[in-house]
Amino acid sequence: MNIKQWEDKNLSHFSYAIVSEKEIVLIDPSRNPKQYIDFAEEKNARIIGIIETHPHADFVSGHLEISKLTGATIYVSKLVHADYPHTTFDEGDIIQMGNITLKALNTPGHSPDSISILMEAEGVQKAIFSGDTLFIGDCGRPDLREGAGNMREKKLDLAKKMYHTLRDKYLPLEDDVVLYPAHGAGSLCGKGLSKADSSTMGKEKKENWTLQPTTEEEFVEALLSEQPFVPAYFPYNVEINRKGAANFKESVAAVKIGKSIVSKEDAAGLDEEIMIVDAREESKYKNGHLANSVNLMEGGKFETWLGTIIKPEESFYLAGESEEQLQNLIDRAAVIGYEPQIKQAFVVEYGEEKEPQLNVEEFKNNQQAYTIVDVRNYSEVKEGKFFEDSISMPLPEVREKVNSLPTDKPIVVHCAGGYRSAAASSIIQNAINNGVEIYDLGEAVKEFQ
């Protein structure tokens, strides 16, 4: 028996392979099937099954394509009402792999159709693959199905189900059972996840707040409080995963790569109504960019912010500093199912729009002369403001609320480190074009913390 764990660090997503006697069952695979196919070849083993613990909100799964490539059976709860060929996998159902038994547990809470997989070897409990139900240090958030197409359920009802799931299905597990969740720290599928990639049920019973003695009412109140924002693409991904995604390689290859934009003439053919996602470094962007651009730099949270700022099925241009960068970004857009929305990708080396550089010393000494916009999340602001009179407008809300900003003073935008403020200041600059100067405080914000 062998358990292989993969991590997509950009989305803090864990996927798994269980190997037994030259057979492999995958759990919650990511969009690109290559690493799983390569692993099977390396092990000289056959992928016979793919288990989806639920239709994921934060990434597109490759379950359907892997099934097509390998002939493996997809296992998923009957409650998903999946549109792809599958075998239902619910309480009482098992998959046998030599002396390894995989048992389905219905574990609603994060979603109504969530399952967990208990692995036993010769009748002894060994591991639990918890999907988005139980995390290390936390449990899954219950508020992602309120806007998920035809798969809606109220967060209050799911929070109550989570309370009972954790007590009825998880607390009875043996202390030495290894916990393998679908996400770690940094994921928006929970609010207090650990950086660890595995744990034990004994450790979680002692340290995880969601497993401690409490009433249902107290648990529900705590679980629903201060959950992070819900990116716009989450409900969209739930539906893609319920239906099954298009093949990764073919879909990515269909994205049009246009000629480099190096002059005004090159840019003339672009549709002015379509937003440009410019992933270049902040300094290059500020020194010259195309109109209607947002500076969404290539970084660890590119997918999350792309799917937050750009709405599902909204067309956008993708601009970068090299074809190599563009290809990487197209692949990352495909992780959340956004590759069909890319009208064209191109290298950009030209732009008449510039973003002015803030004189930080002058700002320090005369802050009241500026409108200061804090684009951190509300939970961060609650922990403390950097500027007493700043306006709180989290980045996910900037496109919708930008016109409510006062324009009688220059505007200074800040976050906690510079990434979000670069994006937000570019959005504000696009919307407010009446001569008011828009500044990004950038990394200089650290001088005020």
C-alpha positions in Angstrom: 0.0 0.0 0.0 1.2 3.5 -0.9 -0.4 6.9 -0.5 0.8 9.7 -2.8 -0.1 13.4 -2.1 0.2 16.2 -4.6 -0.1 19.9 -3.6 -1.2 22.8 -5.9 0.4 25.5 -3.8 -1.4 28.3 -5.7 -4.8 27.0 -4.4 -3.5 25.1 -1.4 -5.2 22.0 -2.9 -4.2 18.5 -2.0 -5.0 15.5 -4.3 -4.2 11.9 -3.6 -3.5 8.5 -5.1 -3.9 5.2 -3.2 -1.8 2.4 -4.7 -2.4 -1.2 -4.0 -1.3 -4.3 -6.0 -0.7 -2.3 -9.3 -4.1 -0.5 -9.0 -4.6 3.2 -8.3 -7.6 5.2 -7.0 -7.3 8.9 -7.2 -9.1 11.3 -4.9 -10.0 14.9 -5.9 -7.6 15.3 -8.8 -6.8 18.8 -10.2 -7.6 19.8 -13.8 -4.4 18.8 -15.6 -4.2 15.0 -15.8 -0.5 14.8 -16.7 0.9 14.3 -13.2 -1.5 11.5 -12.4 -0.9 9.7 -15.7 2.8 10.0 -15.3 2.6 8.6 -11.7 0.7 5.6 -12.9 3.3 4.9 -15.6 6.1 5.3 -13.0 4.4 2.8 -10.7 3.5 0.5 -13.6 0.0 0.6 -12.3 -3.5 1.2 -13.6 -5.8 3.9 -12.5 -9.1 2.1 -11.9 -11.0 4.7 -10.0 -11.4 8.5 -9.3 -13.3 9.6 -6.3 -14.8 13.1 -6.1 -15.6 14.0 -2.5 -17.9 16.8 -3.8 -18.2 19.2 -6.7 -15.4 21.6 -5.8 -15.9 25.3 -5.8 -12.3 26.6 -5.9 -10.9 24.6 -8.8 -11.9 22.5 -11.8 -11.3 18.8 -11.4 -9.9 16.6 -14.1 -12.0 13.5 -13.1 -13.9 13.3 -16.4 -10.8 13.5 -18.7 -8.8 11.1 -16.5 -11.7 8.6 -16.8 -11.7 9.0 -20.6 -7.9 8.5 -20.8 -7.8 5.5 -18.5 -11.2 3.9 -18.4 -11.3 4.5 -14.7 -14.7 4.6 -12.9 -15.7 7.9 -11.4 -17.2 7.6 -7.9 -19.3 10.3 -6.5 -22.3 10.7 -4.2 -25.8 10.2 -5.7 -26.7 13.6 -4.2 -24.5 15.3 -6.7 -26.7 14.3 -9.6 -23.6 14.2 -11.8 -24.1 14.6 -15.6 -21.0 12.5 -16.5 -20.8 8.7 -16.4 -20.2 7.6 -12.9 -20.9 5.1 -10.1 -22.6 6.4 -7.0 -20.6 6.1 -3.8 -22.4 6.6 -0.6 -22.6 5.3 2.9 -22.3 1.5 2.8 -20.5 1.4 -0.6 -16.9 0.2 -0.8 -14.1 -0.1 -3.2 -11.8 -3.2 -2.7 -8.1 -3.0 -3.7 -6.4 -6.2 -2.6 -6.4 -6.0 1.2 -7.4 -2.3 1.1 -11.0 -1.3 1.6 -12.2 2.2 0.8 -15.5 3.0 2.5 -17.8 5.9 1.7 -19.1 8.1 4.5 -21.8 10.7 3.7 -20.5 13.8 5.5 -22.7 16.8 4.7 -21.7 20.3 6.0 -19.4 22.0 3.5 -21.9 20.9 0.9 -25.0 18.7 1.0 -23.3 16.1 -1.2 -19.9 15.8 0.5 -18.5 12.4 1.2 -15.3 11.3 3.0 -13.4 8.1 2.3 -12.3 5.8 5.2 -9.4 3.6 4.2 -9.0 0.3 6.1 -6.3 -2.4 5.8 -7.5 -5.9 6.8 -10.2 -4.3 8.8 -8.1 -1.8 10.7 -8.8 1.9 10.2 -5.8 3.6 8.6 -6.7 6.9 7.0 -9.6 9.3 6.3 -9.7 11.4 3.1 -11.9 14.2 4.3 -12.3 16.4 1.2 -13.5 19.8 2.4 -15.3 18.5 5.5 -12.6 18.3 8.1 -9.4 20.3 7.7 -6.4 20.4 10.0 -7.4 22.9 12.6 -10.8 23.8 11.1 -13.7 22.4 9.1 -15.1 23.4 5.7 -17.1 26.5 5.3 -20.9 26.0 4.8 -21.7 29.1 2.8 -20.6 28.2 -0.7 -23.8 26.6 -2.0 -26.1 29.5 -1.5 -25.3 30.8 -5.0 -24.3 27.6 -6.7 -26.7 27.2 -9.7 -29.2 24.4 -9.1 -27.2 23.0 -6.2 -28.2 25.6 -3.6 -28.6 25.1 0.1 -28.8 27.5 3.0 -25.6 28.0 5.0 -27.5 27.8 8.3 -28.8 24.3 7.4 -25.3 23.2 6.2 -23.7 24.5 9.4 -26.1 22.4 11.4 -25.3 19.4 9.3 -21.6 20.0 9.8 -22.0 19.9 13.6 -23.6 16.5 13.4 -21.2 15.1 10.7 -18.2 15.9 12.8 -19.7 14.3 15.9 -21.3 11.3 14.3 -18.7 10.4 11.6 -15.4 11.8 12.7 -15.2 11.7 16.5 -15.8 7.9 16.6 -12.7 7.3 14.4 -9.6 5.8 16.0 -7.0 8.3 17.3 -4.2 6.9 15.0 -6.3 7.4 11.8 -4.3 9.7 9.5 -6.3 12.7 8.3 -5.7 13.7 4.7 -7.8 16.9 3.8 -8.3 18.4 0.3 -6.9 21.8 1.4 -4.4 23.5 3.6 -3.5 27.0 4.8 -4.4 29.7 2.2 -7.5 28.0 0.8 -10.7 30.0 0.9 -12.7 26.8 1.6 -12.1 27.4 5.3 -11.0 30.2 7.6 -8.4 28.8 10.0 -6.5 26.0 8.2 -3.1 24.7 9.3 0.0 24.7 7.1 0.4 21.0 7.8 -0.4 18.5 5.0 -1.7 15.7 7.3 -2.6 15.1 10.9 -4.2 12.3 13.0 -7.6 12.1 14.4 -6.2 12.0 17.9 -4.4 15.3 17.4 -7.5 16.9 15.9 -9.8 15.7 18.7 -7.5 17.6 21.1 -6.7 20.7 19.1 -9.3 21.3 16.4 -11.9 23.8 17.7 -14.7 22.2 15.6 -14.4 18.9 17.4 -14.6 20.3 20.9 -17.6 19.9 23.2 -20.2 22.6 22.4 -23.8 23.1 21.7 -25.1 23.1 18.1 -26.1 26.7 18.5 -22.7 27.8 19.7 -21.0 25.8 16.9 -23.1 27.2 14.2 -22.6 30.8 15.4 -18.8 30.3 15.5 -18.7 28.6 12.1 -20.7 31.2 10.3 -18.8 34.2 11.8 -16.1 35.9 9.8 -15.9 33.5 6.9 -13.7 34.9 4.1 -15.3 36.4 0.9 -16.6 34.1 -1.8 -14.9 34.6 -5.2 -17.2 35.1 -8.1 -16.0 31.9 -9.8 -16.9 29.5 -7.0 -20.5 28.8 -8.0 -19.4 28.5 -11.6 -16.8 25.9 -10.8 -19.3 23.8 -8.8 -21.5 23.5 -11.9 -18.5 22.7 -14.2 -17.5 19.9 -11.8 -21.0 18.6 -11.7 -21.1 18.4 -15.5 -17.4 17.5 -16.1 -14.8 19.8 -17.7 -13.5 19.8 -21.3 -10.1 18.2 -21.9 -7.3 20.3 -20.5 -4.7 20.1 -23.3 -7.1 20.7 -26.1 -8.9 23.6 -24.3 -5.7 25.4 -23.4 -4.4 24.9 -27.0 -7.6 26.6 -28.3 -6.6 30.0 -26.7 -5.6 32.4 -29.4 -2.1 33.9 -29.0 -2.0 37.2 -30.8 1.0 39.2 -32.0 2.9 41.3 -29.5 1.6 44.8 -28.8 4.5 47.1 -29.3 2.9 50.2 -30.8 -0.3 52.2 -30.9 -1.2 50.6 -34.2 -0.9 47.1 -32.7 -3.3 48.1 -29.9 -5.8 49.6 -32.3 -7.5 46.3 -33.0 -8.4 45.5 -29.4 -11.9 45.8 -28.2 -12.0 48.8 -25.8 -14.9 47.3 -23.9 -13.0 44.2 -22.9 -10.8 44.3 -19.8 -7.1 43.4 -20.1 -5.5 41.3 -17.4 -1.9 42.5 -17.4 0.3 40.1 -15.4 3.5 42.0 -15.7 5.5 43.2 -12.7 4.1 46.3 -11.0 7.0 48.6 -12.2 6.6 47.6 -15.8 2.9 48.1 -15.6 3.0 51.5 -14.0 5.6 52.7 -16.5 3.2 52.1 -19.4 0.1 50.0 -20.0 -2.9 49.8 -22.2 -6.2 51.4 -21.3 -8.8 49.3 -19.4 -6.1 47.1 -17.9 -5.9 45.6 -14.4 -2.5 44.8 -13.0 -3.0 41.3 -11.7 0.6 40.1 -11.3 1.6 36.5 -11.7 1.9 35.3 -8.2 0.6 32.7 -5.7 -3.0 33.9 -5.8 -3.4 34.7 -9.5 -6.2 32.2 -10.0 -8.2 33.4 -7.0 -8.0 37.0 -7.9 -8.6 36.4 -11.6 -11.8 34.5 -10.7 -12.7 37.3 -8.3 -12.2 40.4 -10.5 -13.3 38.8 -13.8 -16.7 37.3 -13.6 -17.7 33.9 -14.9 -18.2 33.9 -18.7 -16.8 37.5 -19.0 -14.3 37.8 -21.9 -10.9 39.3 -21.1 -7.6 39.8 -22.8 -4.5 38.3 -21.1 -1.2 40.3 -21.4 2.2 39.3 -20.2 5.9 40.0 -20.7 6.8 36.8 -22.6 5.1 33.9 -24.4 6.4 31.6 -21.7 4.6 33.6 -19.0 1.5 33.7 -21.1 1.4 29.9 -21.5 1.8 29.5 -17.7 -1.0 31.9 -17.0 -3.3 30.3 -19.6 -2.7 26.9 -17.8 -3.5 28.6 -14.5 -6.6 30.2 -15.8 -7.7 26.7 -16.9 -7.4 25.5 -13.3 -10.6 27.5 -12.6 -12.2 26.9 -16.0 -11.5 30.4 -17.3 -9.5 29.6 -20.5 -12.6 29.8 -22.8 -13.0 33.4 -21.6 -9.6 34.6 -22.9 -10.4 36.5 -26.1 -6.7 36.7 -26.9 -3.4 36.5 -25.1 -0.5 38.6 -26.1 2.9 40.0 -25.1 2.7 43.7 -24.3 5.6 46.1 -24.5 3.6 49.3 -25.1 1.1 51.5 -23.3 0.4 55.2 -23.2 -1.3 54.9 -19.8 0.9 55.5 -16.7 0.3 55.3 -13.0 2.0 58.1 -11.0 4.5 57.3 -8.3 3.6 58.4 -4.8 5.9 60.6 -2.8 5.8 58.6 0.3 7.5 61.2 2.5 5.0 63.8 1.4 2.1 61.4 2.0 3.5 60.7 5.6 3.5 64.3 6.5 0.2 65.3 4.9 -2.2 62.3 4.9 -5.3 64.4 5.3 -4.7 65.7 1.7 -5.5 62.3 0.3 -8.4 59.9 0.2 -7.0 56.6 1.5 -8.6 53.4 0.3 -8.0 50.1 2.2 -8.6 47.1 0.0 -7.9 44.5 2.6 -10.6 42.1 3.6 -13.0 43.2 6.3 -11.6 40.7 8.8 -8.1 42.2 8.3 -9.5 45.7 8.8 -11.2 44.6 12.0 -7.9 43.6 13.4 -6.6 47.1 12.9 -6.5 50.0 10.5 -3.3 51.4 9.2 -4.9 54.8 8.6 -7.6 56.1 10.9 -9.7 57.8 8.2 -9.3 55.3 5.4 -12.3 54.0 3.4 -12.6 50.2 3.6 -13.3 48.7 0.2 -12.1 45.1 -0.2 -10.6 44.2 -3.6 -13.5 41.8 -4.5 -15.9 44.8 -4.2 -13.8 47.5 -6.0 -15.2 47.1 -9.5 -18.8 47.4 -8.3 -18.3 50.2 -5.7 -15.5 52.3 -7.3 -17.9 55.1 -8.4 -18.8 55.7 -4.7 -15.3 57.0 -3.9 -15.0 60.7 -3.4 -12.9 62.4 -6.0 -12.1 65.8 -4.4 -8.6 64.6 -3.4 -5.9 62.3 -4.9 -6.5 58.7 -4.0 -4.0 56.4 -2.3 -4.7 52.7 -2.3 -3.2 50.2 0.1 -3.5 46.6 1.1 -1.1 44.6 3.4 1.8 44.0 1.1 1.2 45.5 -2.4 -0.3 42.8 -4.6 -3.9 43.6 -4.0 -3.4 47.4 -4.1 -1.7 47.1 -7.5 -4.8 45.5 -8.9 -7.2 47.8 -7.1 -5.4 51.0 -8.0 -5.5 50.0 -11.7 -9.2 49.3 -11.5 -9.9 52.6 -9.9 -7.7 54.4 -12.5 -9.8 52.9 -15.3 -13.1 54.0 -13.6 -12.1 57.5 -12.5 -10.7 59.4 -15.4 -11.5 63.0 -14.4 -8.0 64.1 -13.7 -7.8 62.8 -10.1 -4.5 61.1 -9.5 -4.6 57.5 -8.3 -1.6 56.2 -6.3 -0.7 52.7 -5.2 1.1 52.7 -1.9 2.5 49.3 -2.7 5.1 47.7 -0.5 5.6 51.1 1.2 2.6 50.2 3.3 4.9 48.2 5.6 6.3 51.5 6.8 2.9 52.3 8.3 2.0 48.9 9.9 
